[in-house]
Amino acid sequence: MSSRLDPVPLDRTLTHRLHTWSKLTDRISQAAYVEDAAIPMSEGRCLAAIGAFSPLSVNDLALRSNLDKSQASRAVQSLVNQALVLKSASVTDRRGVVLTLTGKGETVWRRVMKVIARRNREITSCLTATEIEQLETLIDRLVAQAQAVVAGAGHQGD
């Protein structure tokens, strides 16, 4: 017989289940990015963020795409090499760069956004519209709480 003092089994903790869900959806999404947009997932995430939040620095891109700076830098270089992203000198920081989509990048960005929209629909297809709305509200609150904890503890990153 368990008591209230017994630890919660690892596979029942919220963080473990969220991490499992994230890994599973990433695996499925990775295949969708390659299949439907002909681009690896890290590059797709960066392209999506640049298209949505442009202009961005590489640091801002890393934050917006949930990648570390080295992953974002490698993805950006690949996107620049494919002529999907333009890297320009920052007018506010001589050492910095600003990232924007090229015309070709806009076309691929649209395909990537369709992949993201479809994946979101598939992932939430087991929920009602009301449940999706509730989940989005709860996730927003959890993200805000985690950001507050990180800011309060002086941590950086996720």
N, C-alpha and C positions, 0 to 999 in steps of 0.2 A: 504494500500500500504506500502510495507516495504522499508526501506532505507538501504544503505550500513552500517549504524551504528547499525542496529538491530542485535542482537546476532544470530548466527547460531543455528537452532533448535538442541537440544542435539542429537537426533537420526541421524543427518546428520554430526556430527563431526567425524573426522577421528579416534580419540582415542576411541570414543564410539563404532563405527562400528568395529574397530579392536578387541576390547574387546568382543563384541557380537560374532564375527567370532571365536575368540579363545575359548569361552565358548561352542559354538555349536560343533566345531571340537573336543574339549576335551571330550564332552559327547559321541560323536560317537566313538572316539578313545578308550575311556575307555572300552566300550563294546567289541571292536575288540581285545584289549590286552587280556581280560579275555577269550573271545571265541576262539581266534586263537593261543594264546601263553600261556594260562592258568596262567596268572600273572596279578596282579593289575597294573594300569597305572603308578603309582609312582615308583614301583619296575621295571617296564619295561623301564621307562625313565632312571633310574639309571643303569640298566643292559646295555642299549644301550650306555650310556656315558662311562661306564667302558670299554666295549668292543671296543669302538672307540678311547678312549683317555688314556687308561691304560698305566702305573700305575697312579692312582689318590689318593689324600688325600680326606677325607670326605669334607673338605671345597671346594676343586677343583671340586669334584663331584656335590656339591650343585650348584655351578656356572654353570657347564656344562649341568646339567639336569634341570635348571630353577626351582629348589625347594629351600626352605629355609633349613638351616643346620639341624634343628630338623627333618624335613620330610626326608631328605636324610639319616640321621643317622638311623631313624626307618626302612627305606627301606633297607639300607645296612644290618642291623641286621637280617632282615627277609631273605635276599638273602644269608647271611652267614649261617643261620639256615637251609636253603634249600640246602646247599652245592653248591651254584651257584657262590659265590664270596669268595675269600680268603682274609683275613685281615692279613697283615704282618706288623711287626715293621718297621718303617722308618729308613733308615741308616743315614739320615740327621737330623732327629728330633726325639729324644728319646721318646717324648710323643706322636708323630704322628704315624699314620698307613698308609699303602699303600694298595690299593684295586686292585685286579686283578681277572679275571675270572678263574674258575676251568674248567676242561674238560666238565662237565655237564653244567656249565654256558655258555660255548661256543655254545653248542647245542641249549640252550634256546635263547641265544643272536641272533643266526641265524634266529630263528622263529620270534623274536621281530623285527629284521631288515626287514623281509618280511612284517610284519604288517605295519611298518612305511612307507615302499616303496609303498605298496598298498594304504594306507590312503592318502599319498601325491598325488598319481595318481588320486584317487577319488575326492579329494578336488579341484584339478586343472583341472578336466576333462571338465569343461565348457570353458576353455581357449585354444587358439591355442598355438602351440610351440613357436611362436614369442612372444605372450603375456606372456607366462610362463617365458621366458627369460627376458622380460622387468620387470615383477613383481619381479623376483629374484634380478635384479639389483637395483630396487627401494627399496626393503626391505633391502638389504645390506646397501644402503645409509642412510635409515632411522635409522637402528640399529647403524651405525657409528655415526650419528648425536646425537642420544639419549645417547650413551656412552660418547660422548664429553661433552654433557650438564651435565651428572651425574658427570663426572670427574672434570669439571670446577666448579661445585657447591659443590664439596666435599661430595656428597651423596654416600651411599653404597646401594647395592641391585638393584632392577629393577627400 
